[in-house]
């Protein structure tokens, strides 16, 4: 029988009647600077600092606080990236963006992402890019997310050629938008990635796989040709098939990991008893497991090997489980299975790797919902509200479940 000790915490709430607790940010329709109304709560906070002299904020910081409602800390951080001594330029930018139909929230986001925007020449630097992106269907929040990244690049020499290249290769407008949002460094983008894409095509890598790499990890394709060829050679020698999606996944991993970091990860797995062939097998099965930090690797292997009783070599044959979240997937599911074993509600032979692989819905339907009548705490265990150690047993029983 399960035994639990329940405790209650009583909170005393101080209710302060507020006439209006919402901070309103508003743009003036005149040509005066943008202003913000201070919330009643913020005025209370200011008044509570008794005996303290109010320090005068630097002009840029004060402007960011008063115009956008940024906290002092945020404004100070942003002021490290932009500085101005008069309101002339920032007011002109704000008026321009307002006239262009940007909302208050969008303008604030724009400034937070790229504070240098406030000293830009609106008609020369911003207007041409905004007009171009709108002409190809990029609007609203997407327009903000794209423009702030590349507003300092040449429209004619950089932005338009990049857009045309992406449109020609990807065809899909949504995919093009994804790349523009993710590619922080679009300088000479077509010139850099075209040879690498050509190299992949020569190897027979499908268009769909190249598109995945371009939309998810565009910086991999921006590598110098020598480094790119070196990475291709490395994964080809490991036995990856260019026709399979794992080829570009592995290419991403070896491209983004520095050599010394790669060697360090190998060392960590060796310390857990993995042989060179087992590490290679694990990488070919699921390349992303090599992207885990040493702390992450150690925590998960300790859980799987020392807590659940898997052989370390068995984990190599199911290396994808290492990429699962410990707190959200591994521990809750294993706790449920342990509870079922303890209550003798699991009659079928289980494979722990398959338990971890299925979706939450499938897991709930198969192991929680159908057993709720006999083990009513299963859902609480699954949600982490009840820790397995509180039930009086550990993970001893689950060690009998086969790894895969």
C-alpha positions in Angstrom: 0.0 0.0 0.0 1.2 3.5 -0.8 1.7 5.9 2.0 2.0 9.6 1.6 2.3 12.6 3.9 0.4 15.5 2.5 1.2 19.1 3.6 -0.6 22.3 3.1 0.8 25.7 2.6 -1.4 28.7 3.4 -0.7 32.0 1.6 -1.8 35.3 2.9 -2.8 37.6 0.0 -2.6 41.3 0.3 -5.2 42.8 -2.0 -4.6 46.4 -3.0 -7.5 47.9 -4.8 -6.2 49.4 -8.0 -8.0 51.9 -10.1 -6.1 50.7 -13.2 -3.3 48.2 -12.9 -2.5 47.9 -16.5 0.5 49.6 -18.0 -0.7 51.4 -21.2 1.8 52.1 -23.9 0.6 54.7 -26.4 1.9 56.5 -29.4 1.1 60.2 -29.6 -0.4 61.2 -32.9 1.6 64.4 -32.8 5.3 64.6 -33.6 6.2 64.6 -29.9 8.3 61.7 -28.5 6.6 58.4 -27.7 5.5 58.3 -24.1 4.4 55.6 -21.6 2.0 55.9 -18.7 3.4 54.5 -15.6 1.3 51.8 -13.9 0.0 52.4 -10.4 2.0 49.4 -9.2 5.3 50.8 -10.6 4.6 54.1 -8.7 4.1 52.1 -5.5 7.4 50.4 -6.1 9.2 53.7 -6.6 7.6 55.3 -3.5 8.6 52.3 -1.4 12.3 53.2 -1.7 12.3 55.4 1.3 15.3 57.6 2.1 16.9 56.9 -1.2 17.7 59.7 -3.6 16.5 59.1 -7.1 19.5 58.9 -9.4 19.2 60.5 -12.8 19.3 58.0 -15.5 21.5 58.5 -18.6 19.6 60.0 -21.5 19.4 56.9 -23.6 18.3 54.7 -20.7 15.7 57.2 -19.7 14.3 57.4 -23.2 14.0 53.6 -23.5 12.2 53.4 -20.2 9.8 56.2 -20.8 9.1 55.4 -24.4 8.7 51.7 -24.3 8.2 50.7 -20.6 11.4 48.7 -20.5 12.8 47.9 -17.1 15.8 49.9 -16.0 18.0 46.8 -16.3 16.7 46.1 -19.8 17.2 49.7 -20.9 20.7 49.8 -19.5 21.6 46.6 -21.4 20.1 48.0 -24.7 21.9 51.3 -24.2 25.2 49.3 -24.5 24.3 48.7 -28.1 23.0 52.2 -29.0 23.5 55.7 -27.7 22.0 59.1 -28.5 21.9 62.5 -26.8 18.8 64.0 -28.4 15.4 62.6 -29.3 15.6 63.8 -32.9 16.7 60.5 -34.5 14.7 58.0 -32.3 11.6 60.1 -32.6 11.9 60.2 -36.4 12.3 56.4 -36.4 9.3 55.8 -34.1 7.1 58.2 -36.2 8.2 56.4 -39.4 7.3 52.9 -37.9 4.0 54.2 -36.7 3.2 55.6 -40.1 4.1 52.3 -41.6 1.4 50.6 -39.6 3.5 48.8 -37.0 1.7 48.2 -33.7 3.1 49.5 -30.4 4.0 45.9 -29.4 5.8 45.4 -32.7 7.8 48.6 -32.4 8.9 47.7 -28.9 9.9 44.3 -30.0 11.8 45.8 -33.0 13.7 48.1 -30.7 14.5 45.4 -28.2 15.8 43.1 -30.9 17.9 45.8 -32.6 18.2 49.0 -30.6 20.5 50.5 -33.3 17.3 50.8 -35.2 16.7 54.1 -33.3 19.6 55.8 -35.0 18.9 54.5 -38.5 17.8 56.7 -41.4 14.2 55.5 -41.8 13.8 56.3 -45.5 17.2 55.2 -46.6 17.8 52.2 -44.3 14.4 50.9 -43.4 11.8 51.8 -46.0 13.3 50.0 -49.0 13.7 46.7 -47.1 10.2 47.0 -45.6 8.7 47.7 -49.0 10.5 44.7 -50.5 9.5 42.2 -47.9 5.9 43.4 -48.0 6.0 42.9 -51.8 6.9 39.2 -51.3 4.2 38.7 -48.7 6.2 39.1 -45.4 4.0 41.0 -43.0 3.3 41.8 -39.4 5.4 40.1 -36.8 7.2 38.2 -39.5 8.3 41.5 -41.0 9.8 42.6 -37.7 11.6 39.2 -37.2 13.2 39.4 -40.6 13.9 43.0 -41.0 15.8 43.5 -37.7 18.3 40.8 -38.6 19.3 42.1 -42.0 18.3 45.8 -42.1 22.0 46.9 -42.4 22.7 44.7 -45.5 22.4 46.1 -49.0 19.0 45.4 -50.5 20.3 45.2 -54.0 23.5 43.3 -53.4 22.6 41.0 -50.5 18.9 40.8 -49.6 17.3 40.4 -53.0 19.9 37.9 -54.3 19.5 35.9 -51.2 15.7 35.9 -51.4 15.8 34.9 -55.0 18.2 32.1 -54.4 16.1 30.7 -51.5 12.9 31.0 -53.4 14.3 29.3 -56.4 15.7 26.4 -54.4 13.0 25.9 -51.7 10.0 27.0 -53.8 7.9 27.3 -50.6 7.3 30.8 -49.1 7.1 29.5 -45.6 10.4 27.7 -45.8 12.0 30.9 -47.3 10.7 32.8 -44.3 12.1 30.3 -41.9 15.6 30.6 -43.4 15.4 34.4 -43.3 14.4 34.3 -39.6 17.1 31.9 -38.7 20.0 33.0 -40.8 21.6 35.7 -38.7 24.5 36.1 -41.1 23.2 36.4 -44.7 26.3 38.3 -45.9 27.3 36.6 -49.3 24.8 33.8 -48.5 24.2 32.5 -52.0 27.9 32.7 -52.9 28.9 30.7 -49.9 26.2 28.0 -49.9 25.7 27.4 -53.6 29.0 25.3 -53.9 28.1 23.3 -50.8 24.6 22.5 -52.1 26.1 21.5 -55.4 28.5 19.2 -53.6 25.6 17.5 -51.8 23.7 17.1 -55.1 26.7 15.4 -56.6 26.7 12.9 -53.8 23.0 12.1 -54.5 21.6 13.8 -51.4 17.9 14.3 -52.1 16.4 17.7 -52.5 14.2 17.1 -49.5 17.2 16.4 -47.2 19.0 19.5 -48.5 15.9 21.6 -47.8 15.8 20.3 -44.3 19.4 21.4 -43.7 18.8 24.7 -45.3 15.7 25.5 -43.3 16.9 24.1 -39.9 20.7 24.7 -40.0 21.5 27.2 -42.7 24.9 28.1 -41.1 26.2 24.6 -41.8 25.9 25.3 -45.5 27.9 28.6 -45.1 31.1 26.8 -44.2 34.2 27.1 -46.3 34.4 24.4 -49.0 37.5 22.8 -47.4 35.8 22.3 -44.0 32.6 21.2 -45.6 34.4 18.5 -47.7 36.2 17.4 -44.6 33.0 16.8 -42.7 31.4 15.0 -45.6 34.4 12.7 -45.8 34.2 12.0 -42.1 30.6 10.9 -42.1 30.9 9.0 -45.4 33.7 6.9 -43.8 31.4 6.2 -40.9 29.0 4.6 -43.3 26.3 7.2 -43.6 24.2 6.8 -46.8 23.7 10.2 -48.7 20.2 9.0 -49.7 19.0 8.9 -46.1 18.1 11.9 -43.9 20.6 10.8 -41.2 23.4 11.9 -43.6 22.5 15.6 -43.3 21.8 15.2 -39.5 25.2 13.7 -39.0 26.8 16.4 -41.2 25.2 19.0 -39.0 26.6 17.4 -35.9 30.2 17.0 -37.1 30.1 20.5 -38.6 29.0 22.3 -35.5 31.2 20.5 -33.0 34.7 21.7 -32.6 37.3 18.9 -32.9 38.4 19.2 -29.3 34.7 19.1 -28.2 34.1 16.0 -30.3 37.1 14.3 -28.8 35.9 15.2 -25.3 32.5 13.7 -25.9 34.2 10.5 -27.1 36.2 10.4 -23.9 33.1 10.7 -21.8 31.4 7.8 -23.5 34.6 5.7 -23.2 34.6 6.3 -19.5 31.2 4.7 -19.4 32.7 1.6 -20.9 31.7 2.2 -24.6 34.1 0.7 -27.2 34.9 2.6 -30.4 32.6 0.3 -32.3 29.8 0.9 -29.8 30.2 4.7 -30.1 30.1 4.4 -33.9 27.0 2.3 -33.7 25.4 4.8 -31.4 26.3 7.7 -33.7 25.0 5.9 -36.8 21.8 5.1 -35.0 21.1 8.7 -33.7 23.8 11.3 -34.4 22.2 13.9 -32.2 23.3 12.1 -29.0 26.8 13.5 -29.6 25.5 17.0 -29.1 24.7 16.4 -25.4 26.8 18.1 -22.8 29.0 16.1 -20.4 26.7 16.9 -17.5 23.7 15.7 -19.5 25.4 12.5 -20.6 26.5 11.7 -17.1 23.1 12.3 -15.6 21.2 10.2 -18.1 23.7 7.3 -18.2 23.7 7.3 -14.4 19.9 7.0 -14.4 19.7 4.4 -17.1 22.7 2.3 -15.9 22.8 2.7 -12.2 19.1 3.4 -11.4 17.3 1.3 -14.0 20.0 -1.5 -14.4 20.6 -1.3 -18.1 24.0 -2.5 -19.2 26.0 0.5 -20.5 26.6 -1.3 -23.8 22.8 -1.7 -24.2 22.3 2.1 -24.1 24.6 2.4 -27.1 22.2 0.2 -29.1 19.3 2.6 -28.2 21.3 5.9 -28.1 18.2 7.9 -29.1 16.9 7.6 -25.5 19.8 9.8 -24.4 18.2 12.7 -26.2 15.0 12.5 -24.3 14.3 14.9 -21.5 15.0 13.4 -18.1 12.4 15.3 -16.1 9.6 15.4 -18.7 9.9 12.0 -20.2 12.4 9.5 -18.8 11.7 9.8 -15.0 7.8 10.1 -15.2 7.4 7.2 -17.6 9.8 4.9 -15.8 8.1 5.8 -12.5 4.7 4.8 -13.9 6.2 1.5 -15.2 7.8 0.8 -11.8 4.5 1.5 -10.1 2.7 -1.0 -12.4 5.3 -3.6 -11.8 5.0 -3.1 -8.0 1.2 -3.5 -8.3 1.6 -6.4 -10.7 -0.4 -4.7 -13.3 2.1 -5.3 -16.1 1.7 -8.7 -17.6 3.3 -8.4 -21.0 7.0 -8.4 -21.7 8.1 -4.8 -22.0 11.0 -3.1 -23.9 12.0 0.0 -22.0 13.3 1.8 -25.1 9.8 1.4 -26.7 8.2 2.8 -23.6 10.3 5.9 -23.9 9.8 6.3 -27.7 6.0 6.4 -27.9 4.0 9.7 -27.7 2.6 10.9 -24.4 -1.0 10.1 -25.6 -0.1 6.6 -26.5 1.7 6.1 -23.2 -1.2 7.5 -21.2 -3.7 5.3 -23.0 -1.6 2.2 -22.7 -0.2 2.4 -19.2 -2.1 5.1 -17.2 -5.7 5.4 -18.2 -6.5 1.7 -18.4 -4.9 1.1 -15.0 -6.3 4.1 -13.1 -9.0 2.0 -11.3 -6.3 -0.3 -9.7 -3.6 2.4 -9.3 -5.3 5.8 -8.9 -2.1 7.7 -8.4 -0.6 6.8 -11.8 -1.6 10.1 -13.4 -0.1 12.1 -10.5 3.1 10.0 -10.8 3.2 10.7 -14.6 2.8 14.4 -14.0 5.5 14.4 -11.3 3.2 15.4 -8.5 4.1 12.2 -6.7 7.7 11.2 -6.7 8.5 7.5 -7.0 10.6 7.4 -3.9 7.7 8.7 -1.8 5.8 5.4 -2.6 8.3 3.4 -0.6 10.1 1.7 -3.5 12.7 2.6 -6.0 13.4 1.4 -9.5 14.4 -2.2 -8.5 11.6 -3.9 -10.3 12.1 -2.0 -13.6 15.6 -3.4 -13.9 14.0 -6.7 -15.0 12.5 -4.9 -18.1 14.6 -5.6 -21.2 16.3 -2.5 -22.6 14.9 -2.8 -26.2 
